[in-house]
Amino acid sequence: MKMTLACENCGHEPRGRTCSGCAETAPVWAKFCPHCGAAMKSEERVEGGDPFSIENRRSCPDGNCIGILDADGRCVVCGKVG
């Protein structure tokens, strides 16, 4: 069974990189592959980090929405581009 990286609540699937250990997709900010546990080499990780981590979160520009912006700058709740 293939493991999905999509959030079970909102369906967001983070950008991924290919693990050199198992060739599965790991989130760009992962230090270890969630599939095989291999350490991701620094060149396999992408700078910028996880857009959903608390230090990188950006709130939706719509004052009535509680969403946050994803890596593409789009609100995960209402879809507005920030």
N, CA, C and O atoms as a GROMACS GRO file, in nm:
protein
  328
    1MET      N    1   0.084  -0.118   0.000
    1MET     CA    2   0.000   0.000   0.000
    1MET      C    3   0.089   0.124   0.000
    1MET      O    4   0.181   0.135   0.081
    2LYS      N    5   0.062   0.218  -0.090
    2LYS     CA    6   0.139   0.339  -0.101
    2LYS      C    7   0.090   0.441   0.002
    2LYS      O    8  -0.030   0.466   0.014
    3MET      N    9   0.184   0.499   0.074
    3MET     CA   10   0.150   0.599   0.175
    3MET      C   11   0.134   0.735   0.107
    3MET      O   12   0.217   0.773   0.024
    4THR      N   13   0.031   0.808   0.142
    4THR     CA   14   0.010   0.942   0.088
    4THR      C   15   0.058   1.045   0.189
    4THR      O   16   0.051   1.024   0.310
    5LEU      N   17   0.107   1.156   0.138
    5LEU     CA   18   0.152   1.264   0.225
    5LEU      C   19   0.044   1.371   0.244
    5LEU      O   20   0.066   1.471   0.311
    6ALA      N   21  -0.074   1.349   0.184
    6ALA     CA   22  -0.182   1.447   0.192
    6ALA      C   23  -0.240   1.454   0.333
    6ALA      O   24  -0.251   1.352   0.402
    7CYS      N   25  -0.276   1.574   0.374
    7CYS     CA   26  -0.340   1.595   0.505
    7CYS      C   27  -0.478   1.529   0.503
    7CYS      O   28  -0.555   1.549   0.410
    8GLU      N   29  -0.508   1.450   0.605
    8GLU     CA   30  -0.637   1.382   0.608
    8GLU      C   31  -0.752   1.477   0.635
    8GLU      O   32  -0.868   1.443   0.610
    9ASN      N   33  -0.724   1.598   0.687
    9ASN     CA   34  -0.830   1.694   0.716
    9ASN      C   35  -0.862   1.786   0.599
    9ASN      O   36  -0.978   1.805   0.566
   10CYS      N   37  -0.758   1.843   0.536
   10CYS     CA   38  -0.782   1.942   0.430
   10CYS      C   39  -0.744   1.892   0.291
   10CYS      O   40  -0.780   1.954   0.191
   11GLY      N   41  -0.672   1.780   0.283
   11GLY     CA   42  -0.633   1.726   0.154
   11GLY      C   43  -0.508   1.789   0.093
   11GLY      O   44  -0.467   1.749  -0.016
   12HIS      N   45  -0.448   1.886   0.162
   12HIS     CA   46  -0.327   1.950   0.109
   12HIS      C   47  -0.216   1.847   0.096
   12HIS      O   48  -0.190   1.770   0.189
   13GLU      N   49  -0.150   1.846  -0.018
   13GLU     CA   50  -0.036   1.757  -0.038
   13GLU      C   51   0.087   1.846  -0.057
   13GLU      O   52   0.094   1.922  -0.154
   14PRO      N   53   0.185   1.836   0.033
   14PRO     CA   54   0.303   1.922   0.025
   14PRO      C   55   0.390   1.887  -0.096
   14PRO      O   56   0.386   1.776  -0.148
   15ARG      N   57   0.468   1.986  -0.138
   15ARG     CA   58   0.565   1.961  -0.243
   15ARG      C   59   0.657   1.850  -0.195
   15ARG      O   60   0.685   1.839  -0.076
   16GLY      N   61   0.704   1.771  -0.287
   16GLY     CA   62   0.788   1.659  -0.247
   16GLY      C   63   0.917   1.650  -0.326
   16GLY      O   64   0.934   1.712  -0.431
   17ARG      N   65   1.007   1.569  -0.271
   17ARG     CA   66   1.135   1.538  -0.335
   17ARG      C   67   1.150   1.386  -0.331
   17ARG      O   68   1.093   1.320  -0.245
   18THR      N   69   1.227   1.333  -0.424
   18THR     CA   70   1.248   1.189  -0.429
   18THR      C   71   1.359   1.147  -0.335
   18THR      O   72   1.469   1.203  -0.336
   19CYS      N   73   1.330   1.048  -0.253
   19CYS     CA   74   1.429   0.992  -0.161
   19CYS      C   75   1.526   0.905  -0.239
   19CYS      O   76   1.485   0.824  -0.322
   20SER      N   77   1.655   0.922  -0.214
   20SER     CA   78   1.755   0.841  -0.283
   20SER      C   79   1.761   0.698  -0.226
   20SER      O   80   1.817   0.609  -0.290
   21GLY      N   81   1.704   0.677  -0.109
   21GLY     CA   82   1.705   0.545  -0.048
   21GLY      C   83   1.598   0.452  -0.102
   21GLY      O   84   1.624   0.334  -0.125
   22CYS      N   85   1.474   0.505  -0.124
   22CYS     CA   86   1.365   0.418  -0.166
   22CYS      C   87   1.291   0.469  -0.289
   22CYS      O   88   1.202   0.401  -0.341
   23ALA      N   89   1.326   0.587  -0.337
   23ALA     CA   90   1.265   0.649  -0.456
   23ALA      C   91   1.120   0.691  -0.434
   23ALA      O   92   1.050   0.720  -0.531
   24GLU      N   93   1.074   0.695  -0.310
   24GLU     CA   94   0.940   0.745  -0.279
   24GLU      C   95   0.949   0.896  -0.259
   24GLU      O   96   1.059   0.951  -0.250
   25THR      N   97   0.835   0.963  -0.251
   25THR     CA   98   0.831   1.107  -0.233
   25THR      C   99   0.827   1.143  -0.086
   25THR      O  100   0.749   1.087  -0.008
   26ALA      N  101   0.913   1.237  -0.048
   26ALA     CA  102   0.918   1.288   0.090
   26ALA      C  103   0.893   1.439   0.083
   26ALA      O  104   0.928   1.501  -0.017
   27PRO      N  105   0.833   1.500   0.187
   27PRO     CA  106   0.813   1.645   0.186
   27PRO      C  107   0.947   1.717   0.168
   27PRO      O  108   1.052   1.667   0.209
   28VAL      N  109   0.943   1.835   0.106
   28VAL     CA  110   1.066   1.907   0.077
   28VAL      C  111   1.145   1.945   0.202
   28VAL      O  112   1.267   1.959   0.195
   29TRP      N  113   1.080   1.960   0.313
   29TRP     CA  114   1.148   2.001   0.436
   29TRP      C  115   1.192   1.883   0.522
   29TRP      O  116   1.255   1.902   0.627
   30ALA      N  117   1.160   1.761   0.479
   30ALA     CA  118   1.189   1.642   0.559
   30ALA      C  119   1.340   1.620   0.577
   30ALA      O  120   1.418   1.633   0.483
   31LYS      N  121   1.377   1.587   0.699
   31LYS     CA  122   1.515   1.549   0.727
   31LYS      C  123   1.533   1.399   0.710
   31LYS      O  124   1.643   1.351   0.683
   32PHE      N  125   1.422   1.324   0.725
   32PHE     CA  126   1.422   1.179   0.708
   32PHE      C  127   1.304   1.140   0.622
   32PHE      O  128   1.198   1.202   0.630
   33CYS      N  129   1.321   1.038   0.541
   33CYS     CA  130   1.214   0.989   0.454
   33CYS      C  131   1.105   0.925   0.540
   33CYS      O  132   1.136   0.841   0.624
   34PRO      N  133   0.977   0.963   0.521
   34PRO     CA  134   0.870   0.903   0.600
   34PRO      C  135   0.839   0.760   0.558
   34PRO      O  136   0.766   0.689   0.629
   35HIS      N  137   0.892   0.716   0.445
   35HIS     CA  138   0.866   0.582   0.394
   35HIS      C  139   0.968   0.480   0.445
   35HIS      O  140   0.931   0.373   0.494
   36CYS      N  141   1.099   0.516   0.433
   36CYS     CA  142   1.203   0.419   0.468
   36CYS      C  143   1.291   0.464   0.585
   36CYS      O  144   1.369   0.384   0.638
   37GLY      N  145   1.278   0.589   0.626
   37GLY     CA  146   1.355   0.640   0.739
   37GLY      C  147   1.495   0.687   0.705
   37GLY      O  148   1.569   0.732   0.794
   38ALA      N  149   1.533   0.678   0.579
   38ALA     CA  150   1.668   0.722   0.539
   38ALA      C  151   1.682   0.873   0.556
   38ALA      O  152   1.586   0.948   0.534
   39ALA      N  153   1.800   0.916   0.595
   39ALA     CA  154   1.827   1.059   0.607
   39ALA      C  155   1.825   1.121   0.467
   39ALA      O  156   1.887   1.069   0.374
   40MET      N  157   1.753   1.233   0.454
   40MET     CA  158   1.750   1.303   0.326
   40MET      C  159   1.877   1.386   0.316
   40MET      O  160   1.909   1.461   0.408
   41LYS      N  161   1.949   1.372   0.208
   41LYS     CA  162   2.070   1.450   0.187
   41LYS      C  163   2.032   1.596   0.172
   41LYS      O  164   1.922   1.627   0.124
   42SER      N  165   2.120   1.686   0.212
   42SER     CA  166   2.088   1.829   0.208
   42SER      C  167   2.049   1.875   0.069
   42SER      O  168   1.963   1.962   0.056
   43GLU      N  169   2.109   1.818  -0.036
   43GLU     CA  170   2.073   1.858  -0.172
   43GLU      C  171   1.935   1.806  -0.212
   43GLU      O  172   1.877   1.852  -0.310
   44GLU      N  173   1.881   1.710  -0.134
   44GLU     CA  174   1.747   1.660  -0.161
   44GLU      C  175   1.640   1.745  -0.092
   44GLU      O  176   1.523   1.739  -0.127
   45ARG      N  177   1.682   1.824   0.006
   45ARG     CA  178   1.588   1.911   0.076
   45ARG      C  179   1.586   2.046   0.006
   45ARG      O  180   1.687   2.091  -0.047
   46VAL      N  181   1.471   2.110   0.005
   46VAL     CA  182   1.455   2.240  -0.059
   46VAL      C  183   1.445   2.346   0.049
   46VAL      O  184   1.375   2.329   0.149
   47GLU      N  185   1.515   2.455   0.029
   47GLU     CA  186   1.510   2.564   0.126
   47GLU      C  187   1.370   2.624   0.131
   47GLU      O  188   1.293   2.610   0.036
   48GLY      N  189   1.338   2.689   0.238
   48GLY     CA  190   1.209   2.752   0.254
   48GLY      C  191   1.126   2.684   0.361
   48GLY      O  192   1.041   2.747   0.424
   49GLY      N  193   1.150   2.557   0.381
   49GLY     CA  194   1.083   2.485   0.488
   49GLY      C  195   0.936   2.460   0.464
   49GLY      O  196   0.883   2.483   0.356
   50ASP      N  197   0.874   2.411   0.566
   50ASP     CA  198   0.733   2.374   0.564
   50ASP      C  199   0.646   2.498   0.577
   50ASP      O  200   0.655   2.567   0.678
   51PRO      N  201   0.561   2.528   0.478
   51PRO     CA  202   0.475   2.646   0.489
   51PRO      C  203   0.371   2.633   0.599
   51PRO      O  204   0.310   2.732   0.638
   52PHE      N  205   0.349   2.511   0.650
   52PHE     CA  206   0.250   2.491   0.756
   52PHE      C  207   0.311   2.490   0.896
   52PHE      O  208   0.236   2.481   0.994
   53SER      N  209   0.444   2.500   0.909
   53SER     CA  210   0.502   2.507   1.042
   53SER      C  211   0.472   2.645   1.099
   53SER      O  212   0.457   2.742   1.025
   54ILE      N  213   0.462   2.653   1.228
   54ILE     CA  214   0.416   2.776   1.294
   54ILE      C  215   0.503   2.897   1.262
   54ILE      O  216   0.452   3.009   1.253
   55GLU      N  217   0.635   2.876   1.245
   55GLU     CA  218   0.719   2.991   1.218
   55GLU      C  219   0.710   3.041   1.074
   55GLU      O  220   0.751   3.153   1.046
   56ASN      N  221   0.656   2.959   0.983
   56ASN     CA  222   0.645   2.998   0.842
   56ASN      C  223   0.502   3.033   0.800
   56ASN      O  224   0.481   3.070   0.684
   57ARG      N  225   0.406   3.022   0.887
   57ARG     CA  226   0.265   3.044   0.849
   57ARG      C  227   0.239   3.189   0.812
   57ARG      O  228   0.290   3.283   0.874
   58ARG      N  229   0.157   3.204   0.708
   58ARG     CA  230   0.108   3.335   0.668
   58ARG      C  231  -0.044   3.327   0.662
   58ARG      O  232  -0.100   3.236   0.600
   59SER      N  233  -0.111   3.419   0.728
   59SER     CA  234  -0.256   3.419   0.733
   59SER      C  235  -0.316   3.463   0.601
   59SER      O  236  -0.254   3.536   0.524
   60CYS      N  237  -0.439   3.416   0.576
   60CYS     CA  238  -0.513   3.456   0.457
   60CYS      C  239  -0.535   3.607   0.461
   60CYS      O  240  -0.565   3.662   0.567
   61PRO      N  241  -0.520   3.675   0.346
   61PRO     CA  242  -0.539   3.820   0.343
   61PRO      C  243  -0.684   3.863   0.361
   61PRO      O  244  -0.712   3.979   0.390
   62ASP      N  245  -0.778   3.770   0.345
   62ASP     CA  246  -0.920   3.800   0.366
   62ASP      C  247  -0.944   3.803   0.517
   62ASP      O  248  -0.928   3.701   0.584
   63GLY      N  249  -0.981   3.915   0.570
   63GLY     CA  250  -1.000   3.932   0.713
   63GLY      C  251  -1.108   3.844   0.774
   63GLY      O  252  -1.113   3.830   0.896
   64ASN      N  253  -1.193   3.785   0.692
   64ASN     CA  254  -1.302   3.701   0.742
   64ASN      C  255  -1.268   3.552   0.736
   64ASN      O  256  -1.348   3.470   0.780
   65CYS      N  257  -1.153   3.518   0.684
   65CYS     CA  258  -1.115   3.378   0.666
   65CYS      C  259  -1.011   3.339   0.772
   65CYS      O  260  -0.927   3.420   0.810
   66ILE      N  261  -1.017   3.215   0.817
   66ILE     CA  262  -0.923   3.167   0.918
   66ILE      C  263  -0.809   3.086   0.858
   66ILE      O  264  -0.725   3.033   0.931
   67GLY      N  265  -0.805   3.077   0.723
   67GLY     CA  266  -0.706   2.993   0.656
   67GLY      C  267  -0.565   3.049   0.659
   67GLY      O  268  -0.541   3.163   0.700
   68ILE      N  269  -0.472   2.965   0.615
   68ILE     CA  270  -0.332   3.006   0.599
   68ILE      C  271  -0.292   2.982   0.454
   68ILE      O  272  -0.356   2.904   0.383
   69LEU      N  273  -0.187   3.050   0.410
   69LEU     CA  274  -0.142   3.038   0.272
   69LEU      C  275  -0.051   2.917   0.256
   69LEU      O  276   0.034   2.891   0.342
   70ASP      N  277  -0.068   2.845   0.147
   70ASP     CA  278   0.019   2.731   0.119
   70ASP      C  279   0.147   2.780   0.051
   70ASP      O  280   0.168   2.901   0.040
   71ALA      N  281   0.231   2.689   0.005
   71ALA     CA  282   0.359   2.725  -0.055
   71ALA      C  283   0.342   2.807  -0.182
   71ALA      O  284   0.433   2.881  -0.220
   72ASP      N  285   0.227   2.796  -0.248
   72ASP     CA  286   0.201   2.871  -0.371
   72ASP      C  287   0.136   3.005  -0.342
   72ASP      O  288   0.106   3.080  -0.436
   73GLY      N  289   0.113   3.038  -0.214
   73GLY     CA  290   0.052   3.166  -0.178
   73GLY      C  291  -0.100   3.166  -0.186
   73GLY      O  292  -0.161   3.273  -0.188
   74ARG      N  293  -0.161   3.048  -0.191
   74ARG     CA  294  -0.307   3.038  -0.200
   74ARG      C  295  -0.361   2.988  -0.066
   74ARG      O  296  -0.306   2.897  -0.005
   75CYS      N  297  -0.471   3.050  -0.022
   75CYS     CA  298  -0.534   3.012   0.105
   75CYS      C  299  -0.587   2.869   0.094
   75CYS      O  300  -0.653   2.835  -0.004
   76VAL      N  301  -0.559   2.787   0.195
   76VAL     CA  302  -0.603   2.648   0.194
   76VAL      C  303  -0.751   2.634   0.227
   76VAL      O  304  -0.809   2.527   0.208
   77VAL      N  305  -0.815   2.741   0.277
   77VAL     CA  306  -0.956   2.735   0.311
   77VAL      C  307  -1.043   2.796   0.201
   77VAL      O  308  -1.133   2.730   0.150
   78CYS      N  309  -1.016   2.923   0.163
   78CYS     CA  310  -1.102   2.991   0.068
   78CYS      C  311  -1.043   3.000  -0.073
   78CYS      O  312  -1.116   3.031  -0.168
   79GLY      N  313  -0.915   2.972  -0.088
   79GLY     CA  314  -0.853   2.974  -0.220
   79GLY      C  315  -0.801   3.109  -0.266
   79GLY      O  316  -0.744   3.119  -0.375
   80LYS      N  317  -0.821   3.212  -0.186
   80LYS     CA  318  -0.773   3.346  -0.224
   80LYS      C  319  -0.621   3.350  -0.229
   80LYS      O  320  -0.554   3.291  -0.144
   81VAL      N  321  -0.569   3.418  -0.328
   81VAL     CA  322  -0.424   3.431  -0.342
   81VAL      C  323  -0.378   3.550  -0.261
   81VAL      O  324  -0.435   3.659  -0.268
   82GLY      N  325  -0.274   3.528  -0.182
   82GLY     CA  326  -0.223   3.633  -0.094
   82GLY      C  327  -0.101   3.688  -0.151
   82GLY      O  328  -0.041   3.778  -0.094
   0.00000   0.00000   0.00000
